[in-house]
């Protein structure tokens, strides 16, 4: 009789731990993403993007730190798992620089999913790949 109760308690504990681990995953875009972007295979730029979900909107920043570029707007289309991020920074002369980043989530079921697509700023268009870690 006691063995049955112990098994049930162990099973319940295992299920609770599995549910807790899955719940920590959170929104599919939440987290720190790292990779690169560039106009060609030879000209690449490292990039880090931090994204968060506050229950209503996606917020975040490109290359967090003293010169970070905060998101103006970010959207996710869950039907196609495509993401659009708009941001604005100032160049050294104070002129605005518009960023438009559009991509599709790959390996959605993985904790190390990737966002892959096009990156445009300063009238330079390129491709990008960032992976959540």
MARVOZA-127353 format. One record per residue: residue number from 1; residue in one letter; x, y, z of N, C-alpha, C in turn. Coordinates in nm, 3 decimals, m for minus. Atoms other than C-alpha are relative to their C-alpha. Last residue first. Example, Ala and Ser with C-alpha at 12.3 -4.5 7.8 and 13.67 -1.06 7.14 Angstrom:
BEGIN
<k 2 r S n_X m0.082 n_Y m0.119 n_Z m0.006 ca_X 1.367 ca_Y m0.106 ca_Z 0.714 c_X m0.077 c_Y 0.109 c_Z 0.073>;
<k 1 r A n_X 0.089 n_Y m0.119 n_Z 0.000 ca_X 1.230 ca_Y m0.450 ca_Z 0.780 c_X 0.090 c_Y 0.120 c_Z 0.000>;
//
This chain:
BEGIN
<k 133 r X n_X m0.083 n_Y 0.083 n_Z m0.089 ca_X 2.051 ca_Y 3.132 ca_Z m2.581 c_X m0.034 c_Y 0.026 c_Z 0.144>;
<k 132 r X n_X 0.023 n_Y m0.023 n_Z m0.142 ca_X 1.819 ca_Y 3.252 ca_Z m2.854 c_X 0.089 c_Y m0.092 c_Z 0.082>;
<k 131 r X n_X 0.045 n_Y 0.119 n_Z m0.070 ca_X 1.963 ca_Y 3.244 ca_Z m3.203 c_X m0.012 c_Y 0.031 c_Z 0.148>;
<k 130 r X n_X m0.028 n_Y m0.009 n_Z m0.143 ca_X 2.000 ca_Y 3.536 ca_Z m3.441 c_X m0.061 c_Y m0.123 c_Z 0.067>;
<k 129 r X n_X 0.037 n_Y 0.121 n_Z m0.075 ca_X 2.028 ca_Y 3.508 ca_Z m3.818 c_X 0.042 c_Y 0.025 c_Z 0.145>;
<k 128 r X n_X m0.045 n_Y 0.020 n_Z m0.138 ca_X 2.040 ca_Y 3.811 ca_Z m4.043 c_X m0.043 c_Y m0.137 c_Z 0.049>;
<k 127 r X n_X 0.070 n_Y 0.110 n_Z m0.066 ca_X 2.015 ca_Y 3.917 ca_Z m4.406 c_X 0.053 c_Y m0.012 c_Z 0.142>;
<k 126 r X n_X m0.075 n_Y 0.123 n_Z m0.012 ca_X 2.109 ca_Y 4.247 ca_Z m4.558 c_X m0.086 c_Y m0.109 c_Z 0.060>;
<k 125 r X n_X 0.086 n_Y 0.116 n_Z m0.021 ca_X 1.978 ca_Y 4.581 ca_Z m4.669 c_X 0.088 c_Y m0.124 c_Z 0.004>;
<k 124 r X n_X m0.076 n_Y 0.122 n_Z 0.026 ca_X 2.169 ca_Y 4.905 ca_Z m4.626 c_X m0.092 c_Y m0.117 c_Z 0.032>;
<k 123 r X n_X 0.014 n_Y 0.034 n_Z 0.141 ca_X 1.966 ca_Y 5.227 ca_Z m4.656 c_X 0.087 c_Y m0.119 c_Z m0.041>;
<k 122 r X n_X m0.091 n_Y m0.087 n_Z 0.075 ca_X 2.097 ca_Y 5.326 ca_Z m4.311 c_X m0.002 c_Y m0.030 c_Z m0.150>;
<k 121 r X n_X m0.022 n_Y m0.128 n_Z m0.068 ca_X 1.906 ca_Y 5.028 ca_Z m4.171 c_X 0.105 c_Y 0.079 c_Z m0.077>;
<k 120 r X n_X m0.022 n_Y m0.123 n_Z 0.076 ca_X 1.752 ca_Y 4.711 ca_Z m4.312 c_X 0.025 c_Y 0.115 c_Z 0.097>;
<k 119 r X n_X m0.037 n_Y m0.107 n_Z m0.093 ca_X 1.767 ca_Y 4.354 ca_Z m4.179 c_X 0.031 c_Y 0.123 c_Z m0.084>;
<k 118 r X n_X m0.066 n_Y m0.117 n_Z 0.057 ca_X 1.606 ca_Y 4.061 ca_Z m4.360 c_X 0.017 c_Y 0.109 c_Z 0.105>;
<k 117 r X n_X 0.072 n_Y m0.082 n_Z 0.097 ca_X 1.523 ca_Y 3.714 ca_Z m4.228 c_X 0.084 c_Y 0.113 c_Z m0.054>;
<k 116 r X n_X m0.077 n_Y m0.016 n_Z 0.123 ca_X 1.608 ca_Y 3.450 ca_Z m3.969 c_X m0.080 c_Y 0.085 c_Z m0.098>;
<k 115 r X n_X 0.078 n_Y m0.095 n_Z 0.077 ca_X 1.500 ca_Y 3.417 ca_Z m3.604 c_X 0.086 c_Y 0.037 c_Z m0.120>;
<k 114 r X n_X m0.065 n_Y m0.108 n_Z 0.075 ca_X 1.642 ca_Y 3.110 ca_Z m3.436 c_X m0.104 c_Y 0.089 c_Z m0.066>;
<k 113 r X n_X 0.062 n_Y m0.032 n_Z 0.129 ca_X 1.525 ca_Y 2.870 ca_Z m3.166 c_X 0.071 c_Y 0.118 c_Z m0.065>;
<k 112 r X n_X m0.099 n_Y m0.075 n_Z 0.078 ca_X 1.764 ca_Y 2.757 ca_Z m2.893 c_X m0.056 c_Y 0.026 c_Z m0.140>;
<k 111 r X n_X m0.037 n_Y m0.116 n_Z m0.083 ca_X 1.486 ca_Y 2.654 ca_Z m2.650 c_X 0.101 c_Y 0.088 c_Z m0.073>;
<k 110 r X n_X m0.128 n_Y 0.006 n_Z m0.069 ca_X 1.363 ca_Y 2.432 ca_Z m2.933 c_X 0.021 c_Y 0.124 c_Z 0.086>;
<k 109 r X n_X 0.010 n_Y 0.085 n_Z m0.119 ca_X 0.998 ca_Y 2.389 ca_Z m3.034 c_X 0.127 c_Y m0.007 c_Z 0.082>;
<k 108 r X n_X 0.086 n_Y m0.060 n_Z m0.103 ca_X 1.013 ca_Y 2.688 ca_Z m3.269 c_X m0.007 c_Y m0.083 c_Z 0.127>;
<k 107 r X n_X m0.017 n_Y 0.091 n_Z m0.114 ca_X 1.306 ca_Y 2.547 ca_Z m3.467 c_X m0.082 c_Y 0.048 c_Z 0.120>;
<k 106 r X n_X m0.036 n_Y 0.137 n_Z 0.040 ca_X 1.290 ca_Y 2.850 ca_Z m3.700 c_X 0.023 c_Y m0.082 c_Z 0.126>;
<k 105 r X n_X m0.055 n_Y 0.088 n_Z m0.103 ca_X 1.112 ca_Y 3.179 ca_Z m3.631 c_X 0.025 c_Y m0.139 c_Z m0.058>;
<k 104 r X n_X 0.087 n_Y 0.112 n_Z m0.033 ca_X 1.065 ca_Y 3.400 ca_Z m3.935 c_X 0.070 c_Y m0.086 c_Z 0.104>;
<k 103 r X n_X m0.050 n_Y 0.136 n_Z 0.006 ca_X 1.217 ca_Y 3.738 ca_Z m3.990 c_X m0.103 c_Y m0.102 c_Z 0.039>;
<k 102 r X n_X 0.109 n_Y 0.094 n_Z 0.022 ca_X 1.170 ca_Y 4.106 ca_Z m4.045 c_X 0.056 c_Y m0.140 c_Z m0.012>;
<k 101 r X n_X m0.050 n_Y 0.137 n_Z m0.006 ca_X 1.398 ca_Y 4.379 ca_Z m3.911 c_X m0.121 c_Y m0.093 c_Z m0.012>;
<k 100 r X n_X 0.113 n_Y 0.088 n_Z 0.025 ca_X 1.333 ca_Y 4.742 ca_Z m3.997 c_X 0.056 c_Y m0.141 c_Z m0.013>;
<k 99 r X n_X m0.026 n_Y 0.143 n_Z 0.010 ca_X 1.577 ca_Y 4.990 ca_Z m3.846 c_X m0.132 c_Y m0.069 c_Z m0.029>;
<k 98 r X n_X 0.113 n_Y 0.092 n_Z m0.013 ca_X 1.551 ca_Y 5.366 ca_Z m3.904 c_X 0.047 c_Y m0.145 c_Z m0.018>;
<k 97 r X n_X m0.029 n_Y 0.121 n_Z 0.076 ca_X 1.850 ca_Y 5.594 ca_Z m3.840 c_X m0.114 c_Y m0.098 c_Z 0.027>;
<k 96 r X n_X 0.062 n_Y 0.128 n_Z m0.034 ca_X 1.766 ca_Y 5.944 ca_Z m3.724 c_X 0.039 c_Y m0.112 c_Z m0.096>;
<k 95 r X n_X 0.106 n_Y 0.034 n_Z 0.094 ca_X 2.021 ca_Y 6.223 ca_Z m3.777 c_X m0.060 c_Y m0.136 c_Z 0.036>;
<k 94 r X n_X 0.132 n_Y m0.025 n_Z m0.058 ca_X 2.212 ca_Y 6.332 ca_Z m3.467 c_X m0.116 c_Y m0.031 c_Z m0.093>;
<k 93 r X n_X 0.036 n_Y m0.140 n_Z 0.025 ca_X 2.551 ca_Y 6.373 ca_Z m3.638 c_X m0.138 c_Y 0.034 c_Z 0.056>;
<k 92 r X n_X m0.091 n_Y m0.091 n_Z m0.073 ca_X 2.684 ca_Y 6.055 ca_Z m3.480 c_X m0.032 c_Y 0.147 c_Z m0.022>;
<k 91 r X n_X m0.139 n_Y 0.019 n_Z 0.039 ca_X 2.380 ca_Y 5.857 ca_Z m3.596 c_X 0.085 c_Y 0.104 c_Z 0.073>;
<k 90 r X n_X m0.059 n_Y m0.122 n_Z 0.057 ca_X 2.058 ca_Y 5.857 ca_Z m3.399 c_X 0.142 c_Y m0.032 c_Z m0.041>;
<k 89 r X n_X m0.115 n_Y m0.050 n_Z m0.074 ca_X 1.855 ca_Y 5.544 ca_Z m3.333 c_X 0.043 c_Y 0.131 c_Z m0.063>;
<k 88 r X n_X m0.062 n_Y m0.123 n_Z 0.049 ca_X 1.515 ca_Y 5.416 ca_Z m3.438 c_X 0.113 c_Y 0.041 c_Z 0.093>;
<k 87 r X n_X m0.077 n_Y m0.072 n_Z m0.102 ca_X 1.355 ca_Y 5.075 ca_Z m3.411 c_X 0.059 c_Y 0.125 c_Z m0.063>;
<k 86 r X n_X m0.035 n_Y m0.133 n_Z 0.047 ca_X 1.100 ca_Y 4.863 ca_Z m3.595 c_X 0.071 c_Y 0.072 c_Z 0.115>;
<k 85 r X n_X m0.050 n_Y m0.092 n_Z m0.103 ca_X 1.078 ca_Y 4.490 ca_Z m3.538 c_X 0.035 c_Y 0.131 c_Z m0.068>;
<k 84 r X n_X m0.044 n_Y m0.128 n_Z 0.057 ca_X 0.869 ca_Y 4.254 ca_Z m3.748 c_X 0.037 c_Y 0.091 c_Z 0.116>;
<k 83 r X n_X m0.022 n_Y m0.109 n_Z m0.095 ca_X 0.832 ca_Y 3.888 ca_Z m3.656 c_X 0.043 c_Y 0.124 c_Z m0.078>;
<k 82 r X n_X m0.087 n_Y m0.105 n_Z 0.050 ca_X 0.696 ca_Y 3.595 ca_Z m3.855 c_X 0.000 c_Y 0.118 c_Z 0.098>;
<k 81 r X n_X m0.117 n_Y m0.015 n_Z m0.086 ca_X 0.560 ca_Y 3.283 ca_Z m3.688 c_X 0.102 c_Y 0.098 c_Z m0.059>;
<k 80 r X n_X m0.116 n_Y 0.033 n_Z 0.084 ca_X 0.318 ca_Y 3.228 ca_Z m3.980 c_X 0.131 c_Y 0.004 c_Z 0.078>;
<k 79 r X n_X 0.045 n_Y 0.089 n_Z 0.107 ca_X m0.013 ca_Y 3.216 ca_Z m3.789 c_X 0.117 c_Y m0.045 c_Z m0.088>;
<k 78 r X n_X m0.010 n_Y 0.141 n_Z m0.039 ca_X 0.156 ca_Y 3.356 ca_Z m3.477 c_X m0.049 c_Y m0.098 c_Z m0.107>;
<k 77 r X n_X 0.116 n_Y 0.061 n_Z 0.063 ca_X 0.218 ca_Y 3.693 ca_Z m3.646 c_X 0.006 c_Y m0.149 c_Z 0.032>;
<k 76 r X n_X m0.013 n_Y 0.141 n_Z 0.033 ca_X 0.455 ca_Y 3.862 ca_Z m3.402 c_X m0.131 c_Y m0.046 c_Z m0.063>;
<k 75 r X n_X 0.120 n_Y 0.081 n_Z 0.014 ca_X 0.490 ca_Y 4.237 ca_Z m3.374 c_X 0.037 c_Y m0.143 c_Z m0.037>;
<k 74 r X n_X m0.033 n_Y 0.137 n_Z 0.035 ca_X 0.754 ca_Y 4.479 ca_Z m3.253 c_X m0.129 c_Y m0.081 c_Z m0.003>;
<k 73 r X n_X 0.115 n_Y 0.086 n_Z 0.020 ca_X 0.735 ca_Y 4.857 ca_Z m3.236 c_X 0.050 c_Y m0.139 c_Z m0.036>;
<k 72 r X n_X 0.116 n_Y m0.089 n_Z 0.007 ca_X 0.966 ca_Y 5.138 ca_Z m3.132 c_X m0.126 c_Y m0.084 c_Z m0.007>;
<k 71 r X n_X 0.106 n_Y 0.024 n_Z 0.098 ca_X 1.229 ca_Y 4.890 ca_Z m3.016 c_X m0.101 c_Y 0.114 c_Z 0.006>;
<k 70 r X n_X 0.125 n_Y 0.058 n_Z m0.049 ca_X 1.520 ca_Y 5.035 ca_Z m2.818 c_X m0.101 c_Y m0.019 c_Z m0.113>;
<k 69 r X n_X 0.107 n_Y m0.053 n_Z 0.083 ca_X 1.860 ca_Y 5.084 ca_Z m2.986 c_X m0.130 c_Y m0.066 c_Z 0.046>;
<k 68 r X n_X 0.106 n_Y 0.090 n_Z 0.042 ca_X 2.146 ca_Y 5.036 ca_Z m2.741 c_X m0.107 c_Y 0.073 c_Z m0.081>;
<k 67 r X n_X 0.049 n_Y m0.045 n_Z 0.131 ca_X 2.447 ca_Y 5.267 ca_Z m2.739 c_X m0.115 c_Y m0.085 c_Z m0.051>;
<k 66 r X n_X 0.006 n_Y m0.146 n_Z 0.011 ca_X 2.526 ca_Y 5.243 ca_Z m2.364 c_X m0.055 c_Y 0.050 c_Z m0.134>;
<k 65 r X n_X m0.117 n_Y m0.065 n_Z m0.057 ca_X 2.434 ca_Y 4.875 ca_Z m2.345 c_X m0.013 c_Y 0.149 c_Z m0.019>;
<k 64 r X n_X 0.019 n_Y m0.067 n_Z m0.128 ca_X 2.194 ca_Y 4.647 ca_Z m2.527 c_X 0.132 c_Y 0.052 c_Z 0.058>;
<k 63 r X n_X m0.132 n_Y m0.024 n_Z m0.059 ca_X 2.281 ca_Y 4.567 ca_Z m2.889 c_X m0.011 c_Y 0.078 c_Z 0.131>;
<k 62 r X n_X m0.106 n_Y 0.052 n_Z 0.085 ca_X 1.924 ca_Y 4.594 ca_Z m3.022 c_X 0.132 c_Y 0.043 c_Z 0.061>;
<k 61 r X n_X m0.105 n_Y m0.090 n_Z 0.046 ca_X 1.659 ca_Y 4.651 ca_Z m2.759 c_X 0.100 c_Y m0.077 c_Z m0.085>;
<k 60 r X n_X m0.138 n_Y 0.046 n_Z 0.006 ca_X 1.336 ca_Y 4.502 ca_Z m2.635 c_X 0.095 c_Y 0.105 c_Z m0.051>;
<k 59 r X n_X m0.092 n_Y m0.111 n_Z m0.018 ca_X 0.962 ca_Y 4.512 ca_Z m2.602 c_X 0.142 c_Y m0.053 c_Z m0.012>;
<k 58 r X n_X m0.140 n_Y 0.043 n_Z 0.005 ca_X 0.695 ca_Y 4.277 ca_Z m2.730 c_X 0.085 c_Y 0.126 c_Z 0.014>;
<k 57 r X n_X m0.083 n_Y m0.036 n_Z 0.115 ca_X 0.348 ca_Y 4.385 ca_Z m2.625 c_X 0.141 c_Y m0.057 c_Z 0.014>;
<k 56 r X n_X 0.073 n_Y m0.078 n_Z 0.100 ca_X 0.051 ca_Y 4.299 ca_Z m2.404 c_X 0.084 c_Y 0.026 c_Z m0.125>;
<k 55 r X n_X 0.139 n_Y 0.042 n_Z m0.002 ca_X 0.157 ca_Y 4.039 ca_Z m2.147 c_X m0.085 c_Y 0.073 c_Z m0.103>;
<k 54 r X n_X 0.059 n_Y m0.046 n_Z m0.126 ca_X 0.489 ca_Y 4.207 ca_Z m2.076 c_X m0.147 c_Y m0.040 c_Z 0.014>;
<k 53 r X n_X 0.144 n_Y m0.004 n_Z 0.020 ca_X 0.682 ca_Y 4.011 ca_Z m2.339 c_X m0.061 c_Y 0.039 c_Z 0.134>;
<k 52 r X n_X 0.081 n_Y 0.036 n_Z m0.115 ca_X 1.059 ca_Y 4.059 ca_Z m2.356 c_X m0.148 c_Y 0.012 c_Z m0.039>;
<k 51 r X n_X 0.144 n_Y m0.019 n_Z 0.016 ca_X 1.325 ca_Y 4.074 ca_Z m2.623 c_X m0.072 c_Y m0.046 c_Z 0.126>;
<k 50 r X n_X 0.071 n_Y 0.046 n_Z m0.119 ca_X 1.701 ca_Y 4.127 ca_Z m2.606 c_X m0.148 c_Y 0.032 c_Z m0.021>;
<k 49 r X n_X 0.134 n_Y m0.057 n_Z m0.014 ca_X 1.888 ca_Y 4.146 ca_Z m2.935 c_X m0.062 c_Y m0.060 c_Z 0.126>;
<k 48 r X n_X 0.072 n_Y 0.061 n_Z m0.112 ca_X 2.262 ca_Y 4.092 ca_Z m2.975 c_X m0.133 c_Y 0.073 c_Z 0.012>;
<k 47 r X n_X 0.116 n_Y m0.069 n_Z m0.058 ca_X 2.437 ca_Y 4.164 ca_Z m3.303 c_X m0.057 c_Y m0.082 c_Z 0.115>;
<k 46 r X n_X 0.059 n_Y 0.072 n_Z m0.115 ca_X 2.768 ca_Y 4.082 ca_Z m3.469 c_X m0.114 c_Y 0.082 c_Z 0.059>;
<k 45 r X n_X m0.005 n_Y m0.080 n_Z m0.121 ca_X 2.815 ca_Y 4.249 ca_Z m3.809 c_X m0.060 c_Y m0.079 c_Z 0.115>;
<k 44 r X n_X 0.095 n_Y 0.036 n_Z m0.105 ca_X 2.893 ca_Y 4.056 ca_Z m4.126 c_X 0.023 c_Y 0.090 c_Z 0.122>;
<k 43 r X n_X 0.015 n_Y m0.116 n_Z m0.087 ca_X 3.059 ca_Y 4.168 ca_Z m4.453 c_X m0.111 c_Y m0.029 c_Z 0.102>;
<k 42 r X n_X m0.130 n_Y m0.051 n_Z m0.041 ca_X 3.195 ca_Y 3.864 ca_Z m4.638 c_X m0.010 c_Y 0.116 c_Z 0.100>;
<k 41 r X n_X m0.064 n_Y 0.103 n_Z m0.082 ca_X 2.865 ca_Y 3.672 ca_Z m4.663 c_X 0.135 c_Y 0.049 c_Z 0.054>;
<k 40 r X n_X m0.061 n_Y 0.109 n_Z 0.078 ca_X 2.695 ca_Y 3.987 ca_Z m4.786 c_X 0.063 c_Y m0.100 c_Z 0.096>;
<k 39 r X n_X 0.043 n_Y m0.007 n_Z 0.139 ca_X 2.474 ca_Y 4.278 ca_Z m4.671 c_X 0.058 c_Y m0.112 c_Z m0.087>;
<k 38 r X n_X m0.090 n_Y m0.065 n_Z 0.094 ca_X 2.516 ca_Y 4.188 ca_Z m4.306 c_X m0.053 c_Y m0.004 c_Z m0.141>;
<k 37 r X n_X 0.073 n_Y m0.048 n_Z 0.116 ca_X 2.360 ca_Y 4.048 ca_Z m3.991 c_X 0.103 c_Y 0.062 c_Z m0.094>;
<k 36 r X n_X m0.059 n_Y m0.104 n_Z 0.083 ca_X 2.495 ca_Y 3.847 ca_Z m3.702 c_X m0.095 c_Y 0.040 c_Z m0.112>;
<k 35 r X n_X m0.033 n_Y 0.047 n_Z 0.135 ca_X 2.401 ca_Y 3.627 ca_Z m3.411 c_X 0.068 c_Y 0.108 c_Z m0.078>;
<k 34 r X n_X m0.130 n_Y m0.043 n_Z 0.048 ca_X 2.275 ca_Y 3.656 ca_Z m3.055 c_X 0.026 c_Y m0.059 c_Z m0.138>;
<k 33 r X n_X m0.026 n_Y 0.059 n_Z 0.130 ca_X 1.930 ca_Y 3.642 ca_Z m2.897 c_X 0.133 c_Y 0.056 c_Z m0.052>;
<k 32 r X n_X m0.116 n_Y m0.064 n_Z 0.062 ca_X 1.855 ca_Y 3.709 ca_Z m2.532 c_X 0.035 c_Y m0.078 c_Z m0.126>;
<k 31 r X n_X m0.135 n_Y 0.048 n_Z m0.025 ca_X 1.510 ca_Y 3.609 ca_Z m2.410 c_X 0.106 c_Y 0.084 c_Z m0.069>;
<k 30 r X n_X m0.065 n_Y m0.048 n_Z m0.122 ca_X 1.139 ca_Y 3.629 ca_Z m2.479 c_X 0.140 c_Y m0.058 c_Z 0.014>;
<k 29 r X n_X m0.107 n_Y m0.095 n_Z 0.032 ca_X 1.043 ca_Y 3.568 ca_Z m2.841 c_X 0.079 c_Y 0.045 c_Z 0.122>;
<k 28 r X n_X m0.100 n_Y 0.054 n_Z 0.094 ca_X 0.841 ca_Y 3.247 ca_Z m2.795 c_X 0.114 c_Y 0.096 c_Z m0.036>;
<k 27 r X n_X 0.033 n_Y m0.047 n_Z 0.134 ca_X 0.669 ca_Y 3.382 ca_Z m2.479 c_X 0.108 c_Y m0.045 c_Z m0.098>;
<k 26 r X n_X 0.063 n_Y m0.129 n_Z 0.022 ca_X 0.746 ca_Y 3.180 ca_Z m2.168 c_X m0.033 c_Y 0.028 c_Z m0.144>;
<k 25 r X n_X m0.032 n_Y m0.034 n_Z 0.138 ca_X 0.993 ca_Y 2.890 ca_Z m2.147 c_X m0.059 c_Y 0.136 c_Z m0.036>;
<k 24 r X n_X m0.107 n_Y m0.098 n_Z m0.002 ca_X 0.959 ca_Y 2.890 ca_Z m1.769 c_X 0.039 c_Y 0.044 c_Z m0.140>;
<k 23 r X n_X 0.055 n_Y m0.132 n_Z m0.026 ca_X 0.622 ca_Y 2.717 ca_Z m1.805 c_X 0.106 c_Y 0.107 c_Z m0.001>;
<k 22 r X n_X 0.066 n_Y m0.048 n_Z 0.122 ca_X 0.784 ca_Y 2.414 ca_Z m1.968 c_X m0.054 c_Y 0.141 c_Z 0.020>;
<k 21 r X n_X m0.104 n_Y m0.025 n_Z 0.100 ca_X 1.021 ca_Y 2.367 ca_Z m1.676 c_X m0.060 c_Y 0.054 c_Z m0.127>;
<k 20 r X n_X m0.072 n_Y m0.121 n_Z m0.041 ca_X 0.738 ca_Y 2.404 ca_Z m1.424 c_X 0.107 c_Y 0.036 c_Z m0.102>;
<k 19 r X n_X 0.087 n_Y m0.114 n_Z 0.029 ca_X 0.523 ca_Y 2.150 ca_Z m1.611 c_X 0.070 c_Y 0.131 c_Z 0.035>;
<k 18 r X n_X 0.006 n_Y m0.014 n_Z 0.146 ca_X 0.808 ca_Y 1.898 ca_Z m1.611 c_X m0.085 c_Y 0.120 c_Z m0.039>;
<k 17 r X n_X m0.129 n_Y m0.054 n_Z 0.046 ca_X 0.873 ca_Y 1.958 ca_Z m1.240 c_X 0.000 c_Y 0.019 c_Z m0.151>;
<k 16 r X n_X m0.009 n_Y m0.139 n_Z m0.042 ca_X 0.501 ca_Y 1.912 ca_Z m1.157 c_X 0.129 c_Y 0.064 c_Z m0.048>;
<k 15 r X n_X 0.089 n_Y m0.078 n_Z 0.088 ca_X 0.483 ca_Y 1.593 ca_Z m1.363 c_X 0.005 c_Y 0.148 c_Z 0.036>;
<k 14 r X n_X m0.061 n_Y m0.005 n_Z 0.133 ca_X 0.787 ca_Y 1.451 ca_Z m1.182 c_X m0.084 c_Y 0.083 c_Z m0.096>;
<k 13 r X n_X m0.115 n_Y m0.091 n_Z m0.008 ca_X 0.644 ca_Y 1.544 ca_Z m0.841 c_X 0.067 c_Y 0.014 c_Z m0.137>;
<k 12 r X n_X 0.051 n_Y m0.137 n_Z m0.009 ca_X 0.308 ca_Y 1.383 ca_Z m0.926 c_X 0.114 c_Y 0.102 c_Z 0.003>;
<k 11 r X n_X 0.056 n_Y m0.033 n_Z 0.132 ca_X 0.482 ca_Y 1.064 ca_Z m1.039 c_X m0.051 c_Y 0.144 c_Z m0.001>;
<k 10 r X n_X m0.113 n_Y m0.020 n_Z 0.090 ca_X 0.691 ca_Y 1.056 ca_Z m0.720 c_X m0.047 c_Y 0.040 c_Z m0.139>;
<k 9 r X n_X m0.064 n_Y m0.127 n_Z m0.039 ca_X 0.379 ca_Y 1.108 ca_Z m0.505 c_X 0.118 c_Y 0.029 c_Z m0.093>;
<k 8 r X n_X 0.089 n_Y m0.108 n_Z 0.042 ca_X 0.195 ca_Y 0.834 ca_Z m0.695 c_X 0.060 c_Y 0.137 c_Z 0.033>;
<k 7 r X n_X m0.005 n_Y m0.012 n_Z 0.147 ca_X 0.488 ca_Y 0.597 ca_Z m0.660 c_X m0.085 c_Y 0.115 c_Z m0.049>;
<k 6 r X n_X m0.132 n_Y m0.058 n_Z 0.034 ca_X 0.515 ca_Y 0.666 ca_Z m0.287 c_X 0.012 c_Y 0.018 c_Z m0.150>;
<k 5 r X n_X 0.008 n_Y m0.142 n_Z m0.035 ca_X 0.141 ca_Y 0.603 ca_Z m0.247 c_X 0.130 c_Y 0.069 c_Z m0.036>;
<k 4 r X n_X 0.090 n_Y m0.065 n_Z 0.096 ca_X 0.166 ca_Y 0.272 ca_Z m0.431 c_X m0.010 c_Y 0.149 c_Z 0.024>;
<k 3 r X n_X m0.075 n_Y m0.009 n_Z 0.125 ca_X 0.467 ca_Y 0.164 ca_Z m0.224 c_X m0.083 c_Y 0.071 c_Z m0.106>;
<k 2 r X n_X m0.087 n_Y m0.118 n_Z m0.007 ca_X 0.276 ca_Y 0.247 ca_Z 0.095 c_X 0.078 c_Y 0.017 c_Z m0.128>;
<k 1 r X n_X 0.082 n_Y m0.119 n_Z 0.000 ca_X 0.000 ca_Y 0.000 ca_Z 0.000 c_X 0.087 c_Y 0.126 c_Z 0.000>;
//
